[in-house]
Amino acid sequence: MRKIPLLAALALTASLLAVPPAHAADYPFQNPALPLDQRVGDLLGRLTLDEKLSLLHQSQPAIPRLGIAYHKNGTEALHGVGWSNHLNDNWNQKFASGTVFPQAVGLASTWDPALIKKVGSAVGDETRGYNAVDPVLWGLQVWAPVVDLLRDPRAGRNEEGYAEDPLLTGAISTAYGKGLQGDDPFYLKTAPVLKHYLAYNNENNRSLSSSNLTPKLKHEYYEPAFKAAISADAATGVMASYNLVNGRPNHVNPDLDNVVRSWTDKTLYNPSDAWGPHALTDLEKYYDNKPEAFAAVLKAGLDSFTIDGSDIGPMVTNLKAALDQGRITVADVDKSVRSVLSIRTRLGHFDPDGGPYKKITADVINSAANKALNRETAGKAAVLLKNSGVLPLAKPKSAAVVGPLSGKLYRDWYSGQLPYQVTPLDGIKERVGDVATGEGLERVALKHVDSGKYITATGTGPDNNAGLIDTAPGAASQWDLTDWTGGVSTLRNAGNGRLLGGDWRSLDTDDAEPDGWYVSQQFTLEKQSDGTHLIKYAGYETVESWFALPDAYVGVTAEGALGLVPKAQAAKFAKEIVSDGVAAAAAQAAKAEVAVVVVGSHPFVAGREFHDRDNLRLGEGQRRLIEAVRKANPRTVVVLETSYPVVVDAPTLLWTTHAGAETGHAIADVLFGQVNPAGRLTQTWPANEPSPSIFDYDLAKTGMTYLYGKSKPLYAFGHGLSYTSFAYQGLSVQGERVSVKVTNTGRAKGDEVVQLYTHQRDSRFKQPVKQLRGFQRVTLNPGETRTVTFAMKKSDLAVWDYTRNKWAVETATHDVLVGSASDRIRVSTTLQVTGETIPVRDLTRTTRAMDFDDYSGVAFADETKAGGEVVEGSAGDWISFTGAVHGSRFTASVASVSGGSIELRSGSPTGTLLAIAQVPATGGIYQYGTTSATATAGKGSLYLVFKGDLRIKDFSLAR
């Protein structure tokens, strides 16, 4: 990808930038001595309707008559200043070249909120530095952190989140957000926005798929990660996500207003995601027209439309139409404009001197202090998964450092450009005098079986199409094959160094790296029973569709040109090994004192935004490299650099994310013992491929994450080893304090991440296997003992009682578990909690269908487009209500297009039939009618079995 200079030049009209200095402190809204509400109210009262509407866009034009400068939302700051959008180019990214910290999942792997607050502060400083260079391009509302829970590692955006656990995610996001905001009690260094609300953890079909959330999991699992940072005033808003939740697009989720804003008394400023408001009509077909959709977006609690680049015209036109049609009022507009003005005031936009953070300049970008912090963070994030005793390395005289990631670092989609690179090879060379290296790749030639000719590169331009040209493998027809993860590979031409890429028209070699929005340089070589290969295209279409092509293979036209065709027309190729980098790497390892194999994922290959992973296996070629080097040299260390869990194992295995420019220093620091590893996994690493559908968000049913998983994982949540050892003793629970003594029993100074879990033994509701309640990373010298104390209030043990729609603390016995990982509990005790006993469910009262105890086959749907949730099912689907008493007069509020019936059964979905309620057609899915029937009164488990396509809102069985 071409490099973008730090001082990016933009051609802008004077009206966007001009802020007449004569206006300084002329108006009350410019007076820092006045209260925020008074300043915002003054400015709001001076704005025209057109000016108000313009402030509801991500690209807010200047208002020269009031001395208000241009402002743009949306600088990406996930783990450093990433990119921003060129003002006049529709979504043309301009990348920063500042400090690139470890990927977000790596930041969380430190389990060190204090450190992450420092990282957030550094990123906030650099954002201000870029803003000082170009305030138009680099806005101060930053779209970070991402708190989407990592409940499935196959999700393409795994590297953007922190953890599969809401408490850990909340702690890290709060720390990062606090750092981004700065410590001033009023002013904001930057305005962080949490992404993406809510339950967004799949990329395939992301704008059309609905995340089915039970009320229990919504309150106990999915919401708390967002609530933590908002309630701690560590974020200034949330961004709506692309997906639907329970049948309603999140861009019109009323919880954005009703729930999220209830978590704080501060004003929040909630933006849409890019193009999200347009999706409501153009893709999801949820509304018939844009005025209706845009009005719904505003009323749901979003304050900013991220659409149409810098063109505010379509938004203004549609909102004016919505006003004219009575769908919204000026008061609705004013409410959102107040949110905009509140945050902009706190950013110092209306102060004569720009506020206290205005003094930050570009010299903070990639400063020496930030480089040092980056190295420290990457070292503390590294996780030692296994150690056969090889580590730490004791000053070897020679080393073989091999693998596709040994001499190269990669950025990801939400990072900036790396300003420099310290690769693992570089880091080890600084400590070892004699180092041999190689990528450990196969160099292959791909021979078309029918013609006998080889796939050959013809140049590096977009029109230099690869073809069947060479009759013997030359440089232009030789390819370095990197088998990354999930069976997806890249092919780099030996002659010109460029990657093979494809679309429906042709194949070419015009890209140096697979790092654009459309990643077309991905292929899978599928071996056939006759030993030949089909070459499957695993990238994206680059013309009209954003989605991966489902059935595209390399084929040959009648004229001999290469292109993509359906599988039935795929050409067969013989894969010939020109040179075996695996064998060469093994030979190097055999001659060295130690071997370091650096393998892993490419951030743009085999999953990324818009593309989930099919599986989590490390590429077969990389696996062969590990085994060959290990066989050649038992003193082999495998360094695994990935953005997500992979299924691979080795006797000595160190994991890191793509950790930025200082990756090589950090890896070397750990390998040679300068840093004692103490990173811990924030996700369960499964031993085998996850089997549930990636679209199934019910953890309690699927067994995903450590909370509900019962099978033995490859590596557990919280896992990580050290070069020293620790002992635990004296676990005590006194009131609201849990304490334990931890002793360093080894010979090296080290950090231990002490983790507190609980398990509720008895409950009216299904409980997690265990749940994280607290953690502390502590540093101990050899022989040192420290008492680690956790605060744990009784209310922390509350569960969501969906029978009464409230939080409840049950009378129960809790196991209190403390250890170094979720599967390595070192000490435990019990805690008797006196609370309440959940009453027997009384179905004689009106009961929401969504408040079921169990279900099968059903989906959760929107009651109306404005709010509410119902259960939607077809013939044979059911919901059940456990331990209930009920009468004989059944009534239900039901919607159905074609009609059907509801069977009431006792004990099971095929149990004793109590009644059949006929449901006539109501005319539409949002048109509810009442059905009734006479049932047999009783108690126990009641099942409502769907017969026909129905939506059940609520019901009762009165006496």
Secondary structure, DSSP 8 states (H G I E B T S, - for coil): -----SS------HHHH---GGGTT-SGGG-TTS-HHHHHHHHHHH--HHHHHHTTBSEE--BGGGTB--EEEEEE-SSS--EEE-TTSTT-EEE--S-----HHHHHTT--HHHHHHHHHHHHHHHHHHHHH-TTTS-SEEE--B----S-TTSTTGGGS--SSHHHHHHHHHHHHHHHH-S-SS--SSEE-EEEES-----TTTTT-EE---HHHIIIIITHHHHHHHHTT--S-EEE-SSEETTEEGGG-THHHHTGGGG-SS----B--TTHHHHHHHTS--SSSHHHHHHHHHHHT--BB--STT--HHHHHHHHHHHHTTSS-HHHHHHHHHHHHHHHHHTTTTSTT--GGGG--GGGTT-HHHHHHHHHHHHHH-EEEE-SS--S----SEEEEESTTSS-----TTS---SS---HHHHHHTT-SEEEEE---EEEEEEETTT--BEE---SSTT-B-EE--SS--GGG-EEEEE-BTT-EEEEETTT--EEEE-SS-EEEEESSS-SSS----EEEEE-TTS-EEEEE-SB-SSS--SB-SS-EEEE-TTSBEEEE-GGG---EEEEEEEEHHHHHHHHHHHSSEEEEEEE--TTSS-BTTB--S--BB-HHHHHHHHHHHHH-SSEEEEEE-SS--B---SSEEEE----TTHHHHHHHHHTTSS------SS-B-SS---S-TT---HHHH--HHHH--S--SB-TT--B-SS-EEEEEEEEETTEEEEEEEE-SSS-EEEEEEEEEEESS-SS---S-EEEEEEEEEE-TT-EEEEEEE--GGGG-EEETTTTEEE-BSEEEEEEEEEETTEEEEEEEEEE--B----EETTS-EEGGG-SEEES-EEEESSSSS-EEEEE-TT-EEEEEEEEE-SEEEEEEE-SS-EEEEEEESSTTSEEEEEEEE---SSTT-EEEEEEE---EEEEEEEEEESSEEEEEEEEE-
